[in-house]
Amino acid sequence: MKEGPEKVRTHSKSSISGVVVTSEQIRELVNVISQNIASLGGEQGYSCIVLTSEDGTEYEADFKSREKVLSLLYTRRINRVDIRYDDRQGDRRVEATLSQTKSGFERNEIEVWGYDEFRVNGLMKSVEKLVSNWKRQSSWPRKYVIPLGLIFDVVLGSFLVILNNLLGNPIATRNPPFGELLIACLIMLYPAGYLVYQISALYPTVEFATGPEYSRIEEMRRKKLGQYLTIGFAPLLMSLVIEVLLRILFPSAG
């Protein structure tokens, strides 16, 4: 008896980054995946949706009971979503993960396996189209890490120079011009780097805008950061730089 041709399984993968996703958009993602499961060759396998809250508590349900767990998106601060389907034979699978952490090394992607290449790519295209409409996350803190670090280092170093001079204890009285500022900047390298890290953490590569508004910490802190930069930081930066330059160029006037 002649054997039939072997089936070839297709695997497609897509990464997700630089987005802010709301509760309603997560619901839409789950619905798109669950509605396309049948096209992969069956919907009798294992399926689950797992929401992980900030304190590590997990909430799980299958696709048929998804509304029960998805309703928690509006009342809990969620920082991870896992969506999985498996036909119990390992032939047809869907795995989608969205996570928000401070490290910037989150696993945010969707993978689809199946024997029908057209169906696999169709599901992936549906997900990518959905994600393309999500709000884009600002990436300027991660894009300009070095310039930000230098700015904070100069500001903190200038502040240290002024403070020490006001206390009558200059850092380096025998150094050439700018030598005192250079030493102060070297001292403040770690604090400047820490500030840049904290600012970058306010712009995760994938941010969940879920739960009550008061629980959206990153969003509230970004607003405060903008106020501080506008009202206090810019004038302070200018005054510190001017003060340091005056003390360096006209030391006798101090």
Buried (B, 14 or more C-beta within 10 A) or exposed (E): EEEEEEEEBBEBEBEBBBBBBBBEBBBBBBBBBBEBBEBBBBBEBEBBBBBBBBEEEEBEBBBEEBEEBBEBBEEBBBBBBBBBBBBEEEBBBBBBBBBBBEEEEBBBBBBBBBBBEEBBBBBBEBBEEBBEEBEEBBEEBBEBBEEBBBBBBBBBBBBBBBEBBEEEEBBBEEEEEEBBBBBBBEBBBEBBBEBBBEBBBBBBBBBBBBBEEEBBEBEEBBEEBEEEEEEEBEEBBEEBBEBBBEBBEEEEEE
